């Protein structure tokens, strides 16, 4: 399975797929259910908004209660001191954001982060060190225990875009009931996108750190979050900060949640649209094979054989042209062609394709007309006939000469004339020679008729089959070509080329 595009390519790829699907919906028109199309367009609008927010960003939100040191951790991770940056202050009443790379304006507008609470992380002095976090949007959300409802609303707005929800707790209040009941347990379904950081570990004895960690793990297990990773840190002392940054870099290296969600929504959309198109593109039967079947049903091979027999015969034989084919047999071939050419098409596509095809009666009429328009070949081979006539004449002349030679011999014996013997010999030799010529002419006539019979029979069969193929192409192939091509294009647009 090929890997999906990440980083800046993800947005481009998703936008391209949405354009393909939108074009497919336009092309399909009323051949897809109206409700299905309406829902698809709504979904595309929703996914477009999501992509516009920035699927190329990875969103990490720091969430914590009053005194957890969340803002200090925010400063430590960003390597910036917000307290020193103009009006931006480390407050817990408003969300703050630090962006590595471009400004992510649409995203931060959607998250309602005010303009004066945004920092773009750019530095010519430590650019290499910050490169691993390019594309990160780090949010410092209001304390969950200060403006609880407002905070909950913001977390809910954030969840569809969040790549990592970092719960910052301190060694004293990590067991806070509100944190576990209102948030952690309620968000258990998002466990794979969570991290718990025990901050301020420098305020407790080193021996107590593991005990606190174990207790936090126990509480998370009770919340249904046993697999959530736990890290320890001290923003003030700089402990564990680099480990957290490495973890964030790993998050950025994967596809963002927005991209994954948009991709999943697109996949769901294509699955729904897939119910309105065939699982695969139907393949119309070969024209030549279909024409052969129609020709056989019309008795064309039998007529071709009669042509061969007639031409090969030395006698004059009348040829019977092909008769109109049986309607039932032609109808059956037409129905079988349509069934295979539209195999698997949903009803709307099937109706569109078959509505363009001439009726069975018209198809039968066209086949009959096409066959009737094929000229019957001449049943007589004039060249072979002349050759045969000359052979017969030569044969008769040779016999006559032999007969004359026999008479001359009788005279020679009766009156003992030497000249009579000579004459008999000449007549006999001439007769034999003429008989040989006659035999050669007759043999040539027979082989010539056989060749001509084969050529005319094959020519008639080819002409009749070609005429029928023209009807198959005009009445079956061409009318269904456009809807089948549209279906193939729609299918490619929906599922991706």
Secondary structure, 3 states (H helix, E strand, C coil): CCCCCCCHHHHHHHHHHHHHHHHHHHHHHHHCCHHHHHHHHHHHHHHHHHHHHHCCCEEEEEEECCCCCHHHHHHHHHCCCHHHECCECCCCCCCEEEEECCCCHHHHHHCCCCHHHEEEECCCCCHHHHHHHCCEEEEECCCCCCCHHHHHHHHHHHHCCEEEEEEEEECCCCCCHHHHHHHHCCCHHHHHHEEEEEECHHHCCHHHHHHHHHHHHHHHHHCCCCCCEEEECECCCCECHHHHHHHHHHHHHCCCHHHHHHHHHHHHHHHHHHCCCCCCCCCCCCHHHHHHHHHHHCCHHHHHHHHHHHHHCCCCCCCCCCCCCCHHHHHHHHHHHHHHHCCCCCHHHHHHHHHCCCCHHHHHHHHHHHHHCCCCCCCCCHHHHHHHHHHHHHHHHHHHHHHHHHHHHHHHHHHCCHHHHHHHHHHHHHHHHHHHHHHHHHHHHHHHHHHHHHHHHHHHHHHHHHHHHHHHHHHHHHHHHHHHHHHHHHHHHHHCC
